[in-house]
């Protein structure tokens, strides 16, 4: 996936149909971002009727998209239960920060536990 446009990420990619807890988030990219500033990826829990960028951060900090290419990175999931718990109708979205210059081949895996 060409990641040079943040719009490639913000649409919800998962709609919860029951209660879940986010257990882990892993990311890998083929070509790292090259922007001078920080380039990060955050997993957002988004309630029905809320824009993805206004959701709740699931990670304690964004995953570094300028990290070494083709290397698995693991995000740190928040310890705050309400921030990592999904109910029926919640969605998950990826939200980026910074310029995505040169970034390509982004893959993300989110592990969920059914509650």
C-alpha positions in Angstrom: 0.0 0.0 0.0 1.3 3.4 -0.9 1.2 5.3 2.4 2.0 8.8 1.2 -1.5 10.0 1.9 -2.8 9.9 5.5 -6.3 9.3 4.0 -5.1 5.8 3.2 -5.3 5.0 6.9 -8.1 6.9 8.6 -11.1 4.9 7.4 -12.3 2.3 10.0 -10.9 -1.2 9.2 -12.8 -3.1 11.9 -16.4 -2.9 13.3 -16.9 -4.6 16.6 -20.0 -6.8 16.8 -19.3 -7.9 20.4 -17.1 -6.9 23.4 -13.3 -7.2 22.8 -10.1 -6.1 24.4 -7.1 -5.1 22.3 -4.2 -7.3 23.3 -1.4 -6.3 20.9 -0.6 -4.2 17.9 2.2 -5.0 15.5 3.3 -3.0 12.4 5.8 -3.6 9.6 6.7 -1.4 6.5 8.7 -2.1 3.4 10.1 1.4 3.1 10.5 3.7 6.1 9.3 7.3 6.2 11.9 9.9 5.5 10.3 13.1 6.7 12.5 15.3 8.9 9.9 15.2 11.7 8.4 12.4 13.6 6.1 10.0 11.6 3.9 7.8 13.7 0.9 5.5 13.5 -1.7 5.3 16.3 -4.5 2.8 16.7 -7.8 4.6 17.6 -10.9 3.1 19.2 -13.8 5.1 17.7 -17.4 5.1 19.0 -20.3 5.2 16.6 -20.8 8.8 15.2 -17.2 9.9 16.0 -14.5 10.8 13.5 -11.5 8.5 13.5 -9.1 11.3 14.5 -11.3 12.1 17.5 -11.3 8.6 18.8 -9.4 7.2 21.8 -5.8 6.3 21.5 -5.2 2.6 22.2 -1.4 2.8 22.3 0.6 4.7 24.9 2.5 6.3 21.9 2.4 6.0 18.2 4.4 3.4 16.4 7.5 4.9 14.7 7.0 4.7 10.9 10.7 5.8 10.4 11.9 2.6 12.0 14.0 0.0 10.2 12.3 -1.3 7.1 11.0 -4.9 7.0 11.2 -5.1 10.8 8.3 -6.0 13.0 7.4 -3.3 15.6 5.2 -3.8 18.6 3.1 -1.0 20.0 2.5 -0.6 23.7 -1.2 -1.1 24.4 -2.5 1.2 27.1 -3.1 -0.2 30.6 -6.4 1.8 30.9 -9.1 -0.8 30.4 -11.8 1.6 29.0 -9.3 2.8 26.3 -8.6 -0.7 25.0 -12.0 -2.2 25.3 -14.5 -2.3 22.4 -18.3 -2.7 22.6 -20.7 -3.6 19.8 -20.6 -0.8 17.2 -17.1 0.6 18.1 -14.6 0.7 15.3 -10.8 0.6 15.0 -9.0 3.1 12.8 -5.3 3.9 12.1 -4.4 7.6 12.4 -1.0 8.9 11.3 1.0 11.9 12.5 3.7 13.6 10.4 4.5 13.6 6.7 4.4 10.1 5.2 7.2 10.9 2.7 8.5 7.7 1.1 6.6 5.3 3.4 5.3 2.2 1.6 4.2 -1.3 2.3 2.5 -0.8 5.7 0.9 -3.9 7.3 -0.7 -3.8 10.7 -2.0 -6.7 12.9 -4.3 -6.1 15.8 -4.9 -9.0 18.2 -8.2 -9.0 20.0 -9.5 -11.0 23.0 -13.3 -11.7 23.1 -14.8 -10.7 26.4 
